[in-house]
Structure formats: C-alpha cells, structure tokens
C-alpha cells in the first residue's frame, strides 16, 4: 500500500505501489477485445497457494486486539484490505478457521462507522477518502456473511457519502466534499466501492458511474492512450494509473471503445517494453488494478499478466509471510498482494466478470 501510503500522505496520508520485473513483449496482444470474451482458466500454482496461506497466517497473527490492522496509521484502510484478503479463499466472518479474525475486523470497521453521524468511515490517523472507500468496499463484500447487524446500515450510509461527494466532473477528491478537485487514484476507489455496494443490493444510480467514466476519459491522453493523475494534466504515467484508468472504465460500463484500445496499446506496448509495467511495487496496488483490468478484458490479457505479477509478488514474500513490497504498510501491502495472487479463486464479486 505504498501507493496507498503515498497518496494518503498527500491527503492526510496512505500509499501507492508497484511491481518490479521487466521483459520485452515479443508479440503484441490485440488492443481490443469483445464483450463476450471470457476468462476460461487462470492457473493457481502450488507456489501461489502456499504464498496465500502464509500471508493469511501472517495477517491473523498481526491483528490487534480491537480487530484492526495497521502499524502507526491508516487502521481503517489496513483493516478493510486485510479483511477482504481472507475472503478470497472463501473464508467468511464467524465461521471456520478465520471466522473470528474476520468478524473482529468487520467489527472494527463498523465501530469506526459509528464514530461519525454522516457515515464517513475513517480513523484518527487520517480522514482521507481512500480509507472510507476501502471500508465501504470491505463491508459490502462482507454483508450477508457477517452476523453483525450494523454492517448493512454502515454500507448504506457509506454509499450515500460516496454518491454525495462526487464532484461536477464526475470524480472524487481527498475528502467527502463535492467541491474538491478529483484525481484518478481516488476516483477508482470510489468506483470500486460503488460496484461492491451495488452487488450487495444498494441502489447506485447509473448516472454516477457514467459521470465517473467521463472523468476518467478526461484523464487520458487521446494521442498516446496514457492515463494521467488528473484531467488534462499531461504528467507521467505508471502502471498504477494505467490499471486504474482501464479498470475504472470497465467497471463504469465501457467494455469496448477507442479509449480502452489506446490504453491497452500503451500499457502493453510502452509499459511492458520499457519495463515500468512490472517495475514499481509500492504496496502492490498497481498490480491489483492491472490484474483486475486484465481479468475483465479476457484470456489473452490475464494469462499474460497474472503469472508475471504472481511471480514478482511471491519472490518478495518474507519468511514471516509478509509481502509488503517497498511500501510502508506491511499489513495493507500483504493484503493487496494476497488479493492479486488469489484472483483465480474468484470468490470476491470484484473478481467476477
């Protein structure tokens, strides 16, 4: 969660991420895919399965007595990501091997949701929107599994906050204020939280996702296909921004467009050939978004990307089970790495097409 840390620090603090492995793509993948293209299989190797098992064991040991994860800050973000990490193998709150661990994590998030009357879920270390979006995502994924009766109300209230915070351009900023300028790193989290809430049964107006899609269009170079941090900013891009841009468009309803074509050509061309597609690894959020985007795009993309992302992540795992990359959030980073490795399980709705 280094990217999460980086951006949380910019707002009140959190961090970004990325992998490191460079190679030359010998044959370009098709830039466009049909909506009907399906993912038929992604191999979950014994190495990946063991890495996931060790990561979950590490997270279980690291949980605080109040149910949270996190070292010095961003407890809500760390807890949301860690709770979702346990879900990827089909574990549910209150049952089985990690049932108590997960229920405590859900309980912490719900307790934080009750701290403010407006439904904004953050903690004393930072009030950034990143934390809230991740909390809503985790609670929405847990809804229907957890016995905690406060989960549903927290998801409903949290979703209302996200919808009311969307700015006129269609993006989201660092706080729940529709007057704040938005950026791509926060907007993708807002979109994912809304999709999770929608899958849980919350009414999410189509127009909210349509406006978010327009915001992402404005963050893309029409010439190169690169995605920028903010609309019309023309700054450098990276795997985090490319993954966030592609996935954001897909989740917001764009599955076949010139914008997607340009984005894929840029990522699979310059991103892979110049080495930056798998180079950074701060908390693994870049690979989290890129893998999801590839999964949505179909076999040709996910079968290319997943093995390389998994190989890099597994190579970074420590004997303790931690896979923090070079970020400063060992719990959140390990959780994100686990979410990437576990895509083949397909238990989380966000990993379904």
N, C-alpha and C positions, 0 to 999 in steps of 0.2 A: 504494500500500500504506500509505496513511496510516492507514486503519483498522488495517491490519496494524501500522503503527508505533505508533498509539495504544495498542492492546492489548498489543503486545509491550512497550511501555514500562510498562504496568501490571504485566506479569508478570516482566519481565526485559527487555522491550521489543520492539515491532513496529508495525503501523499500520492504521488504518481508512481509509475512503474515501467518496466520493460525487460525483455529477454536478451540474451546475447549468444548468437550463433550466426555466422554469415556463410553464405554459399551462393553460387550462381545458378539461377533458374535456367535449365537447359532448354526447356520448351515452354512457351507461354501458355497459361491456361486461357480458355475463352473468356473474354471480358464480360460477356452477358450470359445469363442462364435463364431458363424458362421457369415460370412459377411452379410448374408441375414437377420439376426436378426434385428427386427425393434422396435423402441420405439412406443408403441401404445397409451400410455397416461401417463401424469405426472400431478398430481393434483395441481392446483394453488389455495390454500386455501384463504378464505376471509382475513385471517391474513396476508398472504404474499402479497396479492393485496394492502391492506392498507399500509403495510410497504413500498412497492414500491412507492405508491402515495406520502407518506410523505417524502421519500428520494428525489424524484424528486422535490417536492416543496422546500425542503431544498437547493438543488443544485441551483435551479432557484434564490433563494434569495441570495445565496453566490457568484454568478457570478460577476466578476469585470467589470467595465465599458468598458474595452478594449476587453471583450469577454472571458477572461481567467478564469481559476480556479486555486487555489493553494495559500498557505499562504506566505511562505518565499522563496520557490524554487520549481523546477520541474513543472513549469507552463504548459509546453507542455504536459507532461505526465498526469497531473491532468485534463487538458482540453480535451485531447483525450479520456480519460476514462469517464469523465463526459458527453461529447457529445454522446458517444456510449450508456451511460445509458439511455438517453432519447429515443434512437432508439428502445429499447427493447419492448416498448408498441406500436410501430408503428408510433411514432411521427416523423415528417420529417422537415427538415430546411425550414423556410419561410412560413409554413402553420400551422394553428391550434394553440392550447393552448401554446405550447412551441416552435413554429416556429421561433420566433425572437431570443429566447435564443439560440437555436441550430445554427441558421445562424451566430450569433455573435461568437459562439465557433468555427465553421468552419472557419470564417473569421480570427480569431486569429491564427489558425494553418497555414492557407495559408500565412498570413503575415510573420510568422516565417520562412516558407519555402522560402520566397523571400529574407531572410537575408543573405543567402549564395549562391554562384553561383553553388556549387556542388550538391545542392538538399538535403543536410543533415539538418533535421528539429530538432533543439534543442533551448535552450534559454540561457540567460546569467548566469543562476544559475548552469547549468551543461551541458556538451557536451556528456553525456553518450548515448550509442546506444539504451538503453531502451527507452529513450524519442522519438528517431527517429522511432523506430519500432511501438510504440503505435500511433504516429501521422499518419504514413502511413496506419495503420490498420483503424483508425477512418475516415480518408479522403477517403479511398477506400470504406468503408461502406456507406459514405455519397454521394459518386459520383453517379450522376444520379438523386439525390433528391435535392441537393443544386443548387441554381441559380448562385452560384459563378463560373464564367468561369475559375478561376485559380485552381480549385480543380483537374481536370484531369491532367494538366501539373505537379502539385505537386506530385500526385500519381505516375506518370510515372518516374519522376526524383528520387523520394524517393525509388522506387523499384529498379532502376538502382544502387543506392547506396548500397542497401542491397545485391544485386547479386554480385557486385564487391567487397564487403567486406568479403565475405565468405572465410574462410581460407582453407588451403590444407587438413585439417582433416574433413572439412565439417561444422564446427561450426562458431560462431561469437563471437567477443570479445567486449570490452567496447568502442571501437572507430571504425570508418569505415576504418580499416586497415587490409587487409588480412594476414598480418604477425603476428597479435596479437593472442595469445592463446585464444581459445574459452571456454565457460562454458555452462552448461545446462540451467541456468536461462536466459541467453541472447539468446541462440540458440532457445529456444521455442518461444520467442517473434519474432525472425526473421522468423521462420516458419509460425507463425500465420499471420504476416504481408504479407508474400508472398501468403498465401492462400487467404487472403482478396483481395489482388491485382489481383490474378488470377480470382477470382469470379467476379471482376469488369471488366474483359476483358483484363487485361495486360498479355502479354506473359511471362510466368515463365517457363523456361526450366525444364523438368522433372529431369535432372541430378542434379539440385540444391537441389531439395527435396531428391533425392536418396543419395546425399552426406551428407545432414543433418541427414538423417536416420542412416547412417553409424556412424556418430559422436555420436548419442545417444546410439547406440549399444555399442560403446566403453566406454560409461559412466555407463554401467550396469554390475553388478556382475553376472557372468554366474552361480555361485553357489547358491546365495540367491535370485537373482532377483531384489535386491535393486538398485536404481539409485543414482549415485554419482554426485557431483558438477562438476567434470572434469573427463576426461578419465583416467581410471586406478588409480584413486586417493584413493579408498578404505576408504573414510571417512564415517561419519554417514549420514544417510538419514533422510528424513522427508516427510510429506505429500506434501509439495511444490515440492520437487524433484521427488517424485513418480508420482504425477499428471502431471508434466511437461514431464517426460520421456514417460509415457504411451500415453499422448495426442500427443506428438511430433511424436512418431512412427506412430500413427493412421493417423495424418494429412499428414505425409510423405509417406503414402501408405501401411503401414504394418497393416493389419486388422486381421491377424491370423498367429501367429508364436510362437515359443517356448519362445522368448523374452517377448512377451506380456503375455503368460501364467505364466512365472516366476514372472513378475511384478505384475500381479493381485493377485497371491497366496501370495506374500509378503505383499502387501498393505492390502488385505482383511483378511490376517491371522495375522501377527505380528502387522501391523499398527493399526488394529481395536482392537485386543485382548489386546495389551499393552497400548492402549489409545492415542497414538500420532496421529492417523489419523484425529481426530477432536479436538486436544488439542490446538495447536497454532492458532493464528488468526490475525497475523500482516497484516493488510490491505486486508485480505481475498483472496489473490492471490492463496493460496494453494487450497482453495475450488473452485476457478474459474477454475483451471486446472483439478482438480479431477472431478468436475461435468461435464465438457465438455468430459473428457475421458469416464466417465460412460455413458453419453448420446450416445457417439459413439459406445460403447460396447453393448448397448441394455437394454431391460426392467429390467432384473434381477439386473443389476448394478445401473441404475439410480433410480429405485424405492426403492432401499436400501439406496442410498447415499443422494439423493436430500432432502427428508424430514428431515433428521438429520442435514444437512448443513443449511437448511432453518430455522429450529427450533433454532439453535445456533445464527444465524445472527439476527433473529427477536428479540431474547432475549437481544441483545446488542444495539438495537436501542434506542436512546435518545428521549426526548420529542420534540426536535427541528427537528427530522427526520434524524439526523446524525447517521451513522452506521460505525464508524471509527475503531472499534476493538481497539487493543492496539498499532496501528501504529501511526506515526506522520504526516500522510497525511489525514486529515479529509475529504477533497473533493474526492481525489482519492480512499480512503478506502470505502467511502459511495457509490461511483460509482461502484466499483468492487462488493460490497455486493449486489447492485441492479442488476447487470448483473447475479449474481448467482441466486438470487431469481426469476428472470424473465425468466429463461430457458424455462418454459412451454409455454411462448408466441411464441417462435421460430421465431421471426421476423428477427433477425440478421442471415446472412448467416453462420457465425461461429457456430451458434447453430442448424444447419441443417446437416443431415447425407447424 
